[in-house]
Structure formats: C-alpha cells, structure tokens
Amino acid sequence: METQVTTTRQRVWVTTADACAALGMSRETLRQLRLRGVLTPGKHYRRWGCTQGRGPLQWHLENVESTITGWSRRHLQH
C-alpha cells in the first residue's frame, strides 16, 4: 500500500508544530505575534474542532510568512 506524502507547504492550514518547523520559529513567537495583533484570526490562524472555541490552532503558512516578512522589514528598519 502506497502512502502519499504531503509536504507542509502544499497544505493550506497546518498545525502549530508544523508551522513552527516550516517558519523556523517557536510556539511562543507565534503566540506573541497573535496576541499583538500582527497575525489575525481567519487570515493567519483558525481554531478547529468542536471544543467551544478552545480547540487547537491551525495556521495558514503562506499568509503568516508573507505578513511576518513585511512586518519584520518595517520594524527592523530605523
């Protein structure tokens, strides 16, 4: 039986662990960017599962990467 391997970049929404690995950042960094409003619900992340809004987060890699790249450039320039 063959198993199709899907790379992280091919999936639209990924787990926090997969997002951290693909983006090269920690869970805490993602959390801080979310809490500061840099990453927004619906565009960058969403909750999934039937747990009354307390389910695990999924991340949209392309949107997150695009936003943090632009955000980093703006905030690192003096």
N, C-alpha and C positions, 0 to 999 in steps of 0.2 A: 504494500500500500504506500503510495507516494503522498507526502505531505507538502503542500505549497507553503513556502516560506514568504512571509510578507515583511518587508523592511519597515522600519519605523517611519521613514519619510513617505511611504506610499499610503499610509493610513491617515485619515483626516484628524480624528480625535484619538489621543493616546493617553495612557496612564501617567501619573506623576513621575513614577520611576523611569518610564520610557522617555518622557520629556526631559528630565534631568540628564539622562545619558546622552540624548541627541543634542541637547543645547550646551552641555558641559557646565551645568550649574547645579547648585544644591537645592534641596527642597525649601530651605529657609529663604534663599534668594527669590525663588518663585513666589513664595508666600509673601515676602516683603513687597515685591512688585505688585502683587494682587491687592494687598492691604493699602498701599499708597495710591491705588487707582491707576497705575500705569497699565496694568492688564485688567480688562473689563469682562464681566460675565456675558456670555453669548458669543462674543467675538474671539476671546482668548481662552476662555475656560468655561466649563459647564459641570454641573453635578449630574450624576447618573445613578440609577437605581431607585427603588421605591422606599426611600428612607426619610421621607418628610423633610427634604432639603438638607439632609446631613450626609448624603451619600458621598462617595469618593469623587474627586475631581478628575475630569478629563481635559486635555489641553490640545488646542489647535496649533500644531507646530509652526506652520507657515506664518500664521498671524502673529504668534508670540515672537518668533525670530525677527520678523520684519519690524515689529514695534520696538523691541529692545535694542535692535541695531540703530534705529533712528534716535531713540531716547538716549542711548549711550553717547552717540555723537554730539547731541545737543548739550548734554550735561558734562561732557569731558572737555569741551572747548571753552576756553576762557576769553 
